[in-house]
């Protein structure tokens, strides 16, 4: 599988080459109001002991992401466009990846922005959105594909910062697995059947303490040939964060509640039920006053799962939040996330030099609701008889700027030490603990 995939890799090298050829133009065009930037990243991943029900026990893959962004700034307005090409090689239909990592040649940004005043800007078109901690709305950095949105956004900055938006999330195409595996090019679509809206406000309370509040809404309806659960969710939340610094502690607390209604299935006749769900992240850390700035932190995360005995739907929906920051790498790995989980852990990180940094995290995890599927694994015991012990996860990374500001290498991986739940759940595959590793090289300009 690996050898045939590498043969298919060769034609795609033309895309990174074209991006690199454009790099000198970026430096020449800045003075005229144009700017051009981009990156090319190649990552190899391997996994054994797959945690997903059924499927292959072992897999490896090559992921390539090429990105180029151009912007023009005029008097009181801005134009921008970003093209991203996310491809996979050495994979087949059995590889546990999909459109979240493979999306060939897509325009993820195409927008115009107007400065209404020195403090306010209005943006319309395709755009990326990163709000607060990015736990519920953000663009992934580790994952190969983007979270893009089409619509309108208003940003204001004064004593605090405020963002209001109404956007249509880009729904990835192609939708059939064979076309995705073959890196087929088909433009993503957006439609009124899936809309995201809301407001976000951030304000400093002191020099190092900031409070954020937000309300996000998601409205989903059936589209022709695309039945859904008709999610209509409202998610209010708040975050308090203290930045700390060398020789000082830092604290973060974020909580969100989710209500609305959802169908119990995708069939048009499925009953509609109310939603009652929530999530919490609490963390305290300390950065030592040392040259490498070592930071130790302890944290707790919880996101409710659905209890079938309840009249309401209790499963928290993580909306469009990337998982990497809190939960580690996804792609072939990624068993954990903000769904039906209760987890406590510790993390150590350090900037070993101006070019090298490292991070190591250990988590212990349980099912929040024993009758629901555990987090992102799809392993479930509807009776709850398999218990709630999901096991432990250890994951870390080492990053090195080979050429500062231009070329960076990264090594990382993780192990899921499966708990008793994976031994007893009826659809668990019995493959044993999951081991995962990756190596990547990224060129930026």
DOZAGU-119356 format. One record per residue (C-alpha): chain; x, y, z; residue in three letters; residue number from 1. Coordinates in nm, 3 decimals. Example, Ala and Ser with C-alpha at 12.3 -4.5 7.8 and 13.67 -1.06 7.14 Angstrom:
% residues 2
(r 'A' (1.230 -0.450 0.780) 'ALA' 1),
(r 'A' (1.367 -0.106 0.714) 'SER' 2),
//
This chain:
% residues 445
(r 'A' (0.000 0.000 0.000) 'UNK' 1),
(r 'A' (0.283 0.241 0.089) 'UNK' 2),
(r 'A' (0.473 0.191 -0.239) 'UNK' 3),
(r 'A' (0.171 0.243 -0.466) 'UNK' 4),
(r 'A' (0.071 0.551 -0.269) 'UNK' 5),
(r 'A' (0.416 0.706 -0.317) 'UNK' 6),
(r 'A' (0.386 0.661 -0.693) 'UNK' 7),
(r 'A' (0.069 0.870 -0.679) 'UNK' 8),
(r 'A' (0.258 1.135 -0.480) 'UNK' 9),
(r 'A' (0.476 1.249 -0.768) 'UNK' 10),
(r 'A' (0.219 1.448 -0.974) 'UNK' 11),
(r 'A' (0.115 1.650 -0.669) 'UNK' 12),
(r 'A' (0.467 1.784 -0.620) 'UNK' 13),
(r 'A' (0.387 2.039 -0.891) 'UNK' 14),
(r 'A' (0.163 2.224 -0.645) 'UNK' 15),
(r 'A' (0.431 2.284 -0.378) 'UNK' 16),
(r 'A' (0.677 2.374 -0.652) 'UNK' 17),
(r 'A' (0.441 2.639 -0.788) 'UNK' 18),
(r 'A' (0.396 2.785 -0.440) 'UNK' 19),
(r 'A' (0.770 2.804 -0.382) 'UNK' 20),
(r 'A' (0.819 2.972 -0.718) 'UNK' 21),
(r 'A' (0.579 3.244 -0.608) 'UNK' 22),
(r 'A' (0.778 3.324 -0.292) 'UNK' 23),
(r 'A' (1.000 3.599 -0.443) 'UNK' 24),
(r 'A' (0.689 3.775 -0.572) 'UNK' 25),
(r 'A' (0.567 3.814 -0.214) 'UNK' 26),
(r 'A' (0.868 4.021 -0.114) 'UNK' 27),
(r 'A' (0.843 4.238 -0.425) 'UNK' 28),
(r 'A' (0.470 4.309 -0.398) 'UNK' 29),
(r 'A' (0.445 4.425 -0.033) 'UNK' 30),
(r 'A' (0.523 4.787 -0.121) 'UNK' 31),
(r 'A' (0.229 4.801 -0.363) 'UNK' 32),
(r 'A' (-0.024 4.684 -0.103) 'UNK' 33),
(r 'A' (-0.006 4.316 -0.197) 'UNK' 34),
(r 'A' (0.118 4.042 0.029) 'UNK' 35),
(r 'A' (0.169 3.674 -0.042) 'UNK' 36),
(r 'A' (0.244 3.396 0.203) 'UNK' 37),
(r 'A' (0.218 3.021 0.208) 'UNK' 38),
(r 'A' (0.339 2.689 0.337) 'UNK' 39),
(r 'A' (0.397 2.330 0.231) 'UNK' 40),
(r 'A' (0.377 2.054 0.492) 'UNK' 41),
(r 'A' (0.442 1.683 0.447) 'UNK' 42),
(r 'A' (0.362 1.445 0.734) 'UNK' 43),
(r 'A' (0.400 1.069 0.767) 'UNK' 44),
(r 'A' (0.180 0.892 1.024) 'UNK' 45),
(r 'A' (0.163 0.532 1.143) 'UNK' 46),
(r 'A' (-0.070 0.357 1.387) 'UNK' 47),
(r 'A' (-0.125 0.010 1.527) 'UNK' 48),
(r 'A' (-0.396 -0.119 1.759) 'UNK' 49),
(r 'A' (-0.675 0.083 1.598) 'UNK' 50),
(r 'A' (-0.934 0.187 1.861) 'UNK' 51),
(r 'A' (-1.226 0.220 1.616) 'UNK' 52),
(r 'A' (-1.481 -0.064 1.588) 'UNK' 53),
(r 'A' (-1.392 -0.298 1.302) 'UNK' 54),
(r 'A' (-1.157 -0.183 1.029) 'UNK' 55),
(r 'A' (-0.787 -0.244 0.992) 'UNK' 56),
(r 'A' (-0.563 -0.300 1.292) 'UNK' 57),
(r 'A' (-0.265 -0.107 1.151) 'UNK' 58),
(r 'A' (-0.236 0.181 0.905) 'UNK' 59),
(r 'A' (0.011 0.436 0.775) 'UNK' 60),
(r 'A' (-0.033 0.738 0.553) 'UNK' 61),
(r 'A' (0.139 1.038 0.395) 'UNK' 62),
(r 'A' (-0.047 1.368 0.427) 'UNK' 63),
(r 'A' (0.043 1.679 0.228) 'UNK' 64),
(r 'A' (-0.096 2.027 0.280) 'UNK' 65),
(r 'A' (-0.004 2.313 0.045) 'UNK' 66),
(r 'A' (-0.138 2.661 0.115) 'UNK' 67),
(r 'A' (-0.102 3.002 -0.044) 'UNK' 68),
(r 'A' (-0.270 3.323 0.074) 'UNK' 69),
(r 'A' (-0.278 3.655 -0.106) 'UNK' 70),
(r 'A' (-0.406 3.983 0.039) 'UNK' 71),
(r 'A' (-0.440 4.337 -0.089) 'UNK' 72),
(r 'A' (-0.478 4.635 0.142) 'UNK' 73),
(r 'A' (-0.615 4.959 0.007) 'UNK' 74),
(r 'A' (-0.744 5.274 0.172) 'UNK' 75),
(r 'A' (-1.009 5.148 0.408) 'UNK' 76),
(r 'A' (-1.059 4.808 0.248) 'UNK' 77),
(r 'A' (-0.894 4.467 0.225) 'UNK' 78),
(r 'A' (-0.920 4.177 -0.020) 'UNK' 79),
(r 'A' (-0.801 3.825 0.054) 'UNK' 80),
(r 'A' (-0.795 3.476 -0.093) 'UNK' 81),
(r 'A' (-0.650 3.148 0.035) 'UNK' 82),
(r 'A' (-0.615 2.828 -0.165) 'UNK' 83),
(r 'A' (-0.541 2.510 0.028) 'UNK' 84),
(r 'A' (-0.464 2.170 -0.119) 'UNK' 85),
(r 'A' (-0.497 1.885 0.132) 'UNK' 86),
(r 'A' (-0.412 1.538 0.002) 'UNK' 87),
(r 'A' (-0.332 1.189 0.128) 'UNK' 88),
(r 'A' (-0.114 0.915 -0.020) 'UNK' 89),
(r 'A' (-0.045 0.550 0.066) 'UNK' 90),
(r 'A' (-0.408 0.517 0.181) 'UNK' 91),
(r 'A' (-0.708 0.316 0.062) 'UNK' 92),
(r 'A' (-1.074 0.268 0.153) 'UNK' 93),
(r 'A' (-0.978 0.081 0.472) 'UNK' 94),
(r 'A' (-0.769 0.370 0.605) 'UNK' 95),
(r 'A' (-0.961 0.548 0.886) 'UNK' 96),
(r 'A' (-0.945 0.897 0.732) 'UNK' 97),
(r 'A' (-1.200 1.109 0.548) 'UNK' 98),
(r 'A' (-1.280 1.457 0.420) 'UNK' 99),
(r 'A' (-1.159 1.626 0.738) 'UNK' 100),
(r 'A' (-0.804 1.543 0.628) 'UNK' 101),
(r 'A' (-0.841 1.514 0.248) 'UNK' 102),
(r 'A' (-0.978 1.807 0.048) 'UNK' 103),
(r 'A' (-0.794 1.863 -0.278) 'UNK' 104),
(r 'A' (-0.755 2.216 -0.417) 'UNK' 105),
(r 'A' (-1.011 2.420 -0.224) 'UNK' 106),
(r 'A' (-1.060 2.798 -0.195) 'UNK' 107),
(r 'A' (-1.098 2.825 0.182) 'UNK' 108),
(r 'A' (-1.094 3.207 0.186) 'UNK' 109),
(r 'A' (-1.225 3.463 -0.062) 'UNK' 110),
(r 'A' (-1.335 3.779 0.114) 'UNK' 111),
(r 'A' (-1.363 4.156 0.109) 'UNK' 112),
(r 'A' (-1.335 4.366 0.426) 'UNK' 113),
(r 'A' (-1.435 4.730 0.476) 'UNK' 114),
(r 'A' (-1.301 4.946 0.760) 'UNK' 115),
(r 'A' (-1.611 5.123 0.895) 'UNK' 116),
(r 'A' (-1.395 5.323 1.137) 'UNK' 117),
(r 'A' (-1.063 5.292 1.315) 'UNK' 118),
(r 'A' (-1.229 5.042 1.550) 'UNK' 119),
(r 'A' (-1.473 4.850 1.330) 'UNK' 120),
(r 'A' (-1.437 4.622 1.028) 'UNK' 121),
(r 'A' (-1.701 4.440 0.824) 'UNK' 122),
(r 'A' (-1.599 4.126 0.632) 'UNK' 123),
(r 'A' (-1.803 3.932 0.378) 'UNK' 124),
(r 'A' (-1.722 3.616 0.181) 'UNK' 125),
(r 'A' (-1.538 3.292 0.256) 'UNK' 126),
(r 'A' (-1.321 3.324 0.567) 'UNK' 127),
(r 'A' (-1.159 3.147 0.861) 'UNK' 128),
(r 'A' (-1.281 3.222 1.214) 'UNK' 129),
(r 'A' (-1.083 3.179 1.537) 'UNK' 130),
(r 'A' (-1.254 3.286 1.858) 'UNK' 131),
(r 'A' (-1.109 3.277 2.210) 'UNK' 132),
(r 'A' (-0.963 2.941 2.306) 'UNK' 133),
(r 'A' (-1.086 2.793 1.973) 'UNK' 134),
(r 'A' (-1.246 2.508 2.169) 'UNK' 135),
(r 'A' (-1.578 2.560 1.990) 'UNK' 136),
(r 'A' (-1.491 2.766 1.680) 'UNK' 137),
(r 'A' (-1.147 2.770 1.523) 'UNK' 138),
(r 'A' (-0.928 2.661 1.234) 'UNK' 139),
(r 'A' (-0.720 2.347 1.299) 'UNK' 140),
(r 'A' (-0.343 2.369 1.285) 'UNK' 141),
(r 'A' (-0.254 1.999 1.303) 'UNK' 142),
(r 'A' (-0.543 1.861 1.101) 'UNK' 143),
(r 'A' (-0.485 1.859 0.726) 'UNK' 144),
(r 'A' (-0.809 2.035 0.626) 'UNK' 145),
(r 'A' (-0.958 2.371 0.725) 'UNK' 146),
(r 'A' (-1.280 2.487 0.890) 'UNK' 147),
(r 'A' (-1.403 2.747 0.640) 'UNK' 148),
(r 'A' (-1.717 2.961 0.656) 'UNK' 149),
(r 'A' (-1.903 3.179 0.405) 'UNK' 150),
(r 'A' (-2.097 3.480 0.527) 'UNK' 151),
(r 'A' (-2.068 3.811 0.710) 'UNK' 152),
(r 'A' (-1.867 3.916 1.014) 'UNK' 153),
(r 'A' (-1.835 4.240 1.212) 'UNK' 154),
(r 'A' (-1.531 4.304 1.434) 'UNK' 155),
(r 'A' (-1.506 4.593 1.681) 'UNK' 156),
(r 'A' (-1.224 4.682 1.920) 'UNK' 157),
(r 'A' (-1.230 4.941 2.195) 'UNK' 158),
(r 'A' (-1.219 4.881 2.569) 'UNK' 159),
(r 'A' (-1.269 4.517 2.468) 'UNK' 160),
(r 'A' (-1.308 4.320 2.146) 'UNK' 161),
(r 'A' (-1.641 4.213 1.996) 'UNK' 162),
(r 'A' (-1.721 3.987 1.701) 'UNK' 163),
(r 'A' (-2.067 3.917 1.554) 'UNK' 164),
(r 'A' (-2.116 3.677 1.263) 'UNK' 165),
(r 'A' (-2.363 3.486 1.049) 'UNK' 166),
(r 'A' (-2.193 3.227 0.829) 'UNK' 167),
(r 'A' (-2.258 2.905 0.639) 'UNK' 168),
(r 'A' (-1.998 2.636 0.720) 'UNK' 169),
(r 'A' (-1.832 2.487 0.413) 'UNK' 170),
(r 'A' (-1.955 2.130 0.367) 'UNK' 171),
(r 'A' (-1.678 1.919 0.220) 'UNK' 172),
(r 'A' (-1.702 1.755 -0.119) 'UNK' 173),
(r 'A' (-1.669 1.498 -0.268) 'UNK' 174),
(r 'A' (-1.890 1.301 -0.031) 'UNK' 175),
(r 'A' (-1.821 0.944 -0.149) 'UNK' 176),
(r 'A' (-1.529 0.763 0.011) 'UNK' 177),
(r 'A' (-1.367 0.643 -0.315) 'UNK' 178),
(r 'A' (-1.342 0.996 -0.454) 'UNK' 179),
(r 'A' (-1.198 1.124 -0.127) 'UNK' 180),
(r 'A' (-0.930 0.853 -0.124) 'UNK' 181),
(r 'A' (-0.838 0.938 -0.485) 'UNK' 182),
(r 'A' (-0.793 1.310 -0.399) 'UNK' 183),
(r 'A' (-1.064 1.411 -0.644) 'UNK' 184),
(r 'A' (-1.118 1.785 -0.683) 'UNK' 185),
(r 'A' (-1.475 1.900 -0.616) 'UNK' 186),
(r 'A' (-1.559 2.242 -0.476) 'UNK' 187),
(r 'A' (-1.704 2.243 -0.126) 'UNK' 188),
(r 'A' (-2.055 2.376 -0.092) 'UNK' 189),
(r 'A' (-2.239 2.592 0.155) 'UNK' 190),
(r 'A' (-2.614 2.622 0.197) 'UNK' 191),
(r 'A' (-2.879 2.767 0.420) 'UNK' 192),
(r 'A' (-2.940 2.412 0.548) 'UNK' 193),
(r 'A' (-2.639 2.460 0.779) 'UNK' 194),
(r 'A' (-2.582 2.799 0.942) 'UNK' 195),
(r 'A' (-2.364 2.919 1.229) 'UNK' 196),
(r 'A' (-2.419 3.253 1.402) 'UNK' 197),
(r 'A' (-2.334 3.428 1.723) 'UNK' 198),
(r 'A' (-2.138 3.687 1.914) 'UNK' 199),
(r 'A' (-1.810 3.687 2.108) 'UNK' 200),
(r 'A' (-1.684 3.952 2.353) 'UNK' 201),
(r 'A' (-1.345 3.972 2.524) 'UNK' 202),
(r 'A' (-1.237 4.232 2.782) 'UNK' 203),
(r 'A' (-0.933 4.261 3.009) 'UNK' 204),
(r 'A' (-1.017 4.280 3.380) 'UNK' 205),
(r 'A' (-0.659 4.349 3.492) 'UNK' 206),
(r 'A' (-0.319 4.355 3.322) 'UNK' 207),
(r 'A' (-0.306 3.974 3.307) 'UNK' 208),
(r 'A' (-0.668 3.860 3.354) 'UNK' 209),
(r 'A' (-0.918 3.850 3.067) 'UNK' 210),
(r 'A' (-1.282 3.748 3.057) 'UNK' 211),
(r 'A' (-1.460 3.623 2.746) 'UNK' 212),
(r 'A' (-1.831 3.565 2.694) 'UNK' 213),
(r 'A' (-2.006 3.424 2.389) 'UNK' 214),
(r 'A' (-2.325 3.285 2.244) 'UNK' 215),
(r 'A' (-2.311 3.057 1.938) 'UNK' 216),
(r 'A' (-2.608 2.925 1.741) 'UNK' 217),
(r 'A' (-2.618 2.632 1.498) 'UNK' 218),
(r 'A' (-2.915 2.568 1.268) 'UNK' 219),
(r 'A' (-2.918 2.249 1.061) 'UNK' 220),
(r 'A' (-3.194 2.117 0.835) 'UNK' 221),
(r 'A' (-3.229 1.839 0.581) 'UNK' 222),
(r 'A' (-3.108 1.906 0.227) 'UNK' 223),
(r 'A' (-3.193 1.707 -0.086) 'UNK' 224),
(r 'A' (-3.011 1.375 -0.059) 'UNK' 225),
(r 'A' (-2.861 1.476 0.275) 'UNK' 226),
(r 'A' (-3.075 1.381 0.578) 'UNK' 227),
(r 'A' (-2.957 1.521 0.912) 'UNK' 228),
(r 'A' (-3.053 1.518 1.278) 'UNK' 229),
(r 'A' (-3.184 1.875 1.240) 'UNK' 230),
(r 'A' (-2.966 2.024 1.509) 'UNK' 231),
(r 'A' (-3.087 2.359 1.640) 'UNK' 232),
(r 'A' (-2.845 2.445 1.918) 'UNK' 233),
(r 'A' (-2.766 2.754 2.122) 'UNK' 234),
(r 'A' (-2.441 2.751 2.317) 'UNK' 235),
(r 'A' (-2.369 3.029 2.568) 'UNK' 236),
(r 'A' (-2.037 3.020 2.748) 'UNK' 237),
(r 'A' (-1.768 3.213 2.932) 'UNK' 238),
(r 'A' (-1.393 3.190 2.982) 'UNK' 239),
(r 'A' (-1.168 3.345 3.245) 'UNK' 240),
(r 'A' (-0.796 3.333 3.178) 'UNK' 241),
(r 'A' (-0.491 3.462 3.364) 'UNK' 242),
(r 'A' (-0.178 3.469 3.149) 'UNK' 243),
(r 'A' (0.072 3.441 3.435) 'UNK' 244),
(r 'A' (0.434 3.448 3.319) 'UNK' 245),
(r 'A' (0.781 3.345 3.434) 'UNK' 246),
(r 'A' (0.776 3.276 3.806) 'UNK' 247),
(r 'A' (0.397 3.317 3.822) 'UNK' 248),
(r 'A' (0.094 3.084 3.811) 'UNK' 249),
(r 'A' (-0.166 3.094 3.532) 'UNK' 250),
(r 'A' (-0.530 2.992 3.558) 'UNK' 251),
(r 'A' (-0.798 2.913 3.297) 'UNK' 252),
(r 'A' (-1.163 2.829 3.343) 'UNK' 253),
(r 'A' (-1.409 2.784 3.053) 'UNK' 254),
(r 'A' (-1.765 2.654 3.068) 'UNK' 255),
(r 'A' (-2.043 2.631 2.811) 'UNK' 256),
(r 'A' (-2.404 2.517 2.824) 'UNK' 257),
(r 'A' (-2.599 2.389 2.524) 'UNK' 258),
(r 'A' (-2.974 2.386 2.468) 'UNK' 259),
(r 'A' (-3.220 2.373 2.179) 'UNK' 260),
(r 'A' (-3.361 2.067 2.007) 'UNK' 261),
(r 'A' (-3.248 1.776 1.788) 'UNK' 262),
(r 'A' (-3.402 1.469 1.621) 'UNK' 263),
(r 'A' (-3.327 1.128 1.765) 'UNK' 264),
(r 'A' (-3.221 1.011 1.416) 'UNK' 265),
(r 'A' (-3.182 1.130 1.058) 'UNK' 266),
(r 'A' (-3.520 0.997 0.941) 'UNK' 267),
(r 'A' (-3.777 1.269 0.875) 'UNK' 268),
(r 'A' (-4.016 1.089 1.111) 'UNK' 269),
(r 'A' (-3.766 1.067 1.399) 'UNK' 270),
(r 'A' (-3.894 1.234 1.718) 'UNK' 271),
(r 'A' (-3.761 1.574 1.817) 'UNK' 272),
(r 'A' (-3.625 1.615 2.171) 'UNK' 273),
(r 'A' (-3.486 1.902 2.376) 'UNK' 274),
(r 'A' (-3.111 1.941 2.429) 'UNK' 275),
(r 'A' (-2.956 1.975 2.776) 'UNK' 276),
(r 'A' (-2.575 1.947 2.765) 'UNK' 277),
(r 'A' (-2.263 2.118 2.897) 'UNK' 278),
(r 'A' (-1.884 2.120 2.905) 'UNK' 279),
(r 'A' (-1.608 2.250 3.135) 'UNK' 280),
(r 'A' (-1.233 2.303 3.113) 'UNK' 281),
(r 'A' (-1.033 2.400 3.425) 'UNK' 282),
(r 'A' (-0.656 2.439 3.429) 'UNK' 283),
(r 'A' (-0.385 2.575 3.657) 'UNK' 284),
(r 'A' (-0.021 2.605 3.554) 'UNK' 285),
(r 'A' (0.311 2.745 3.668) 'UNK' 286),
(r 'A' (0.602 2.868 3.453) 'UNK' 287),
(r 'A' (0.938 2.846 3.629) 'UNK' 288),
(r 'A' (1.176 3.140 3.613) 'UNK' 289),
(r 'A' (1.435 2.959 3.405) 'UNK' 290),
(r 'A' (1.596 3.014 3.065) 'UNK' 291),
(r 'A' (1.395 2.732 2.899) 'UNK' 292),
(r 'A' (1.066 2.853 3.056) 'UNK' 293),
(r 'A' (0.945 2.511 3.175) 'UNK' 294),
(r 'A' (0.571 2.509 3.247) 'UNK' 295),
(r 'A' (0.382 2.245 3.443) 'UNK' 296),
(r 'A' (0.003 2.235 3.444) 'UNK' 297),
(r 'A' (-0.284 2.024 3.572) 'UNK' 298),
(r 'A' (-0.628 2.026 3.413) 'UNK' 299),
(r 'A' (-0.974 1.875 3.412) 'UNK' 300),
(r 'A' (-1.216 1.841 3.119) 'UNK' 301),
(r 'A' (-1.572 1.716 3.104) 'UNK' 302),
(r 'A' (-1.833 1.705 2.826) 'UNK' 303),
(r 'A' (-2.167 1.537 2.880) 'UNK' 304),
(r 'A' (-2.281 1.227 2.696) 'UNK' 305),
(r 'A' (-2.635 1.125 2.608) 'UNK' 306),
(r 'A' (-2.836 0.924 2.855) 'UNK' 307),
(r 'A' (-3.104 0.728 2.664) 'UNK' 308),
(r 'A' (-3.313 0.709 2.981) 'UNK' 309),
(r 'A' (-3.345 1.087 2.984) 'UNK' 310),
(r 'A' (-3.628 1.265 2.803) 'UNK' 311),
(r 'A' (-3.370 1.518 2.677) 'UNK' 312),
(r 'A' (-3.063 1.477 2.456) 'UNK' 313),
(r 'A' (-2.756 1.526 2.677) 'UNK' 314),
(r 'A' (-2.463 1.484 2.436) 'UNK' 315),
(r 'A' (-2.252 1.799 2.408) 'UNK' 316),
(r 'A' (-2.176 1.904 2.048) 'UNK' 317),
(r 'A' (-1.822 2.050 2.009) 'UNK' 318),
(r 'A' (-1.936 2.251 1.703) 'UNK' 319),
(r 'A' (-1.628 2.354 1.498) 'UNK' 320),
(r 'A' (-1.357 2.335 1.762) 'UNK' 321),
(r 'A' (-1.016 2.182 1.679) 'UNK' 322),
(r 'A' (-0.904 1.901 1.909) 'UNK' 323),
(r 'A' (-0.525 1.929 1.890) 'UNK' 324),
(r 'A' (-0.464 2.192 2.160) 'UNK' 325),
(r 'A' (-0.628 2.001 2.446) 'UNK' 326),
(r 'A' (-0.650 1.644 2.323) 'UNK' 327),
(r 'A' (-0.346 1.575 2.105) 'UNK' 328),
(r 'A' (-0.309 1.478 1.738) 'UNK' 329),
(r 'A' (-0.607 1.356 1.537) 'UNK' 330),
(r 'A' (-0.590 1.211 1.180) 'UNK' 331),
(r 'A' (-0.505 0.840 1.229) 'UNK' 332),
(r 'A' (-0.510 0.895 1.605) 'UNK' 333),
(r 'A' (-0.747 1.124 1.798) 'UNK' 334),
(r 'A' (-0.960 0.901 2.024) 'UNK' 335),
(r 'A' (-1.028 1.185 2.269) 'UNK' 336),
(r 'A' (-1.226 1.505 2.232) 'UNK' 337),
(r 'A' (-1.503 1.715 2.381) 'UNK' 338),
(r 'A' (-1.772 1.445 2.362) 'UNK' 339),
(r 'A' (-1.890 1.212 2.643) 'UNK' 340),
(r 'A' (-1.572 1.233 2.847) 'UNK' 341),
(r 'A' (-1.447 1.310 3.196) 'UNK' 342),
(r 'A' (-1.069 1.349 3.205) 'UNK' 343),
(r 'A' (-0.794 1.470 3.435) 'UNK' 344),
(r 'A' (-0.431 1.516 3.340) 'UNK' 345),
(r 'A' (-0.096 1.692 3.363) 'UNK' 346),
(r 'A' (0.128 1.852 3.103) 'UNK' 347),
(r 'A' (0.491 1.963 3.085) 'UNK' 348),
(r 'A' (0.627 2.194 2.820) 'UNK' 349),
(r 'A' (0.948 2.386 2.764) 'UNK' 350),
(r 'A' (1.123 2.606 2.510) 'UNK' 351),
(r 'A' (1.458 2.429 2.506) 'UNK' 352),
(r 'A' (1.622 2.692 2.285) 'UNK' 353),
(r 'A' (1.525 2.962 2.037) 'UNK' 354),
(r 'A' (1.472 2.683 1.782) 'UNK' 355),
(r 'A' (1.349 2.382 1.984) 'UNK' 356),
(r 'A' (1.040 2.327 2.202) 'UNK' 357),
(r 'A' (0.886 2.016 2.356) 'UNK' 358),
(r 'A' (0.558 1.910 2.517) 'UNK' 359),
(r 'A' (0.441 1.596 2.701) 'UNK' 360),
(r 'A' (0.087 1.529 2.827) 'UNK' 361),
(r 'A' (-0.068 1.248 3.030) 'UNK' 362),
(r 'A' (-0.446 1.201 3.071) 'UNK' 363),
(r 'A' (-0.675 0.965 3.256) 'UNK' 364),
(r 'A' (-1.019 0.933 3.097) 'UNK' 365),
(r 'A' (-1.365 0.799 3.177) 'UNK' 366),
(r 'A' (-1.700 0.797 2.998) 'UNK' 367),
(r 'A' (-1.922 1.072 3.137) 'UNK' 368),
(r 'A' (-2.226 0.861 3.040) 'UNK' 369),
(r 'A' (-2.167 0.484 3.037) 'UNK' 370),
(r 'A' (-2.445 0.411 2.785) 'UNK' 371),
(r 'A' (-2.319 0.651 2.514) 'UNK' 372),
(r 'A' (-2.028 0.609 2.268) 'UNK' 373),
(r 'A' (-1.696 0.707 2.425) 'UNK' 374),
(r 'A' (-1.572 1.040 2.288) 'UNK' 375),
(r 'A' (-1.456 1.007 1.923) 'UNK' 376),
(r 'A' (-1.395 0.629 1.927) 'UNK' 377),
(r 'A' (-1.752 0.513 1.833) 'UNK' 378),
(r 'A' (-1.711 0.229 2.086) 'UNK' 379),
(r 'A' (-2.036 0.186 2.282) 'UNK' 380),
(r 'A' (-2.229 -0.034 2.520) 'UNK' 381),
(r 'A' (-2.591 0.082 2.522) 'UNK' 382),
(r 'A' (-2.655 -0.113 2.843) 'UNK' 383),
(r 'A' (-2.378 0.061 3.036) 'UNK' 384),
(r 'A' (-2.257 -0.276 3.165) 'UNK' 385),
(r 'A' (-1.903 -0.224 3.029) 'UNK' 386),
(r 'A' (-1.839 0.051 3.281) 'UNK' 387),
(r 'A' (-1.673 0.392 3.238) 'UNK' 388),
(r 'A' (-1.298 0.318 3.258) 'UNK' 389),
(r 'A' (-1.163 0.434 2.920) 'UNK' 390),
(r 'A' (-0.797 0.417 3.019) 'UNK' 391),
(r 'A' (-0.507 0.662 2.982) 'UNK' 392),
(r 'A' (-0.349 0.858 2.699) 'UNK' 393),
(r 'A' (0.010 0.978 2.677) 'UNK' 394),
(r 'A' (0.107 1.208 2.390) 'UNK' 395),
(r 'A' (0.384 1.454 2.310) 'UNK' 396),
(r 'A' (0.585 1.632 2.047) 'UNK' 397),
(r 'A' (0.928 1.783 1.971) 'UNK' 398),
(r 'A' (0.955 2.075 1.725) 'UNK' 399),
(r 'A' (1.276 2.210 1.572) 'UNK' 400),
(r 'A' (1.327 2.510 1.345) 'UNK' 401),
(r 'A' (1.583 2.365 1.103) 'UNK' 402),
(r 'A' (1.602 2.706 0.935) 'UNK' 403),
(r 'A' (1.442 2.967 1.164) 'UNK' 404),
(r 'A' (1.127 3.114 1.014) 'UNK' 405),
(r 'A' (1.151 2.898 0.702) 'UNK' 406),
(r 'A' (1.176 2.523 0.768) 'UNK' 407),
(r 'A' (1.048 2.339 1.076) 'UNK' 408),
(r 'A' (1.055 1.969 1.163) 'UNK' 409),
(r 'A' (0.823 1.798 1.412) 'UNK' 410),
(r 'A' (0.821 1.453 1.573) 'UNK' 411),
(r 'A' (0.536 1.333 1.789) 'UNK' 412),
(r 'A' (0.309 1.051 1.888) 'UNK' 413),
(r 'A' (0.078 0.905 2.144) 'UNK' 414),
(r 'A' (-0.037 0.586 2.315) 'UNK' 415),
(r 'A' (-0.390 0.503 2.426) 'UNK' 416),
(r 'A' (-0.367 0.253 2.710) 'UNK' 417),
(r 'A' (-0.718 0.113 2.683) 'UNK' 418),
(r 'A' (-0.920 0.068 2.999) 'UNK' 419),
(r 'A' (-1.168 -0.201 3.100) 'UNK' 420),
(r 'A' (-1.438 -0.041 2.885) 'UNK' 421),
(r 'A' (-1.252 -0.141 2.567) 'UNK' 422),
(r 'A' (-1.220 -0.500 2.691) 'UNK' 423),
(r 'A' (-1.591 -0.539 2.762) 'UNK' 424),
(r 'A' (-1.780 -0.319 2.511) 'UNK' 425),
(r 'A' (-1.963 -0.535 2.253) 'UNK' 426),
(r 'A' (-1.828 -0.350 1.946) 'UNK' 427),
(r 'A' (-1.467 -0.310 2.068) 'UNK' 428),
(r 'A' (-1.224 -0.473 1.827) 'UNK' 429),
(r 'A' (-0.984 -0.633 2.076) 'UNK' 430),
(r 'A' (-0.671 -0.501 1.903) 'UNK' 431),
(r 'A' (-0.504 -0.392 2.228) 'UNK' 432),
(r 'A' (-0.348 -0.056 2.307) 'UNK' 433),
(r 'A' (-0.321 0.203 2.030) 'UNK' 434),
(r 'A' (0.029 0.326 1.935) 'UNK' 435),
(r 'A' (0.074 0.623 1.704) 'UNK' 436),
(r 'A' (0.364 0.827 1.571) 'UNK' 437),
(r 'A' (0.428 1.097 1.312) 'UNK' 438),
(r 'A' (0.704 1.298 1.154) 'UNK' 439),
(r 'A' (0.650 1.618 0.959) 'UNK' 440),
(r 'A' (0.843 1.884 0.772) 'UNK' 441),
(r 'A' (0.692 2.225 0.697) 'UNK' 442),
(r 'A' (0.827 2.499 0.472) 'UNK' 443),
(r 'A' (0.682 2.850 0.513) 'UNK' 444),
(r 'A' (0.734 3.168 0.317) 'UNK' 445),
//
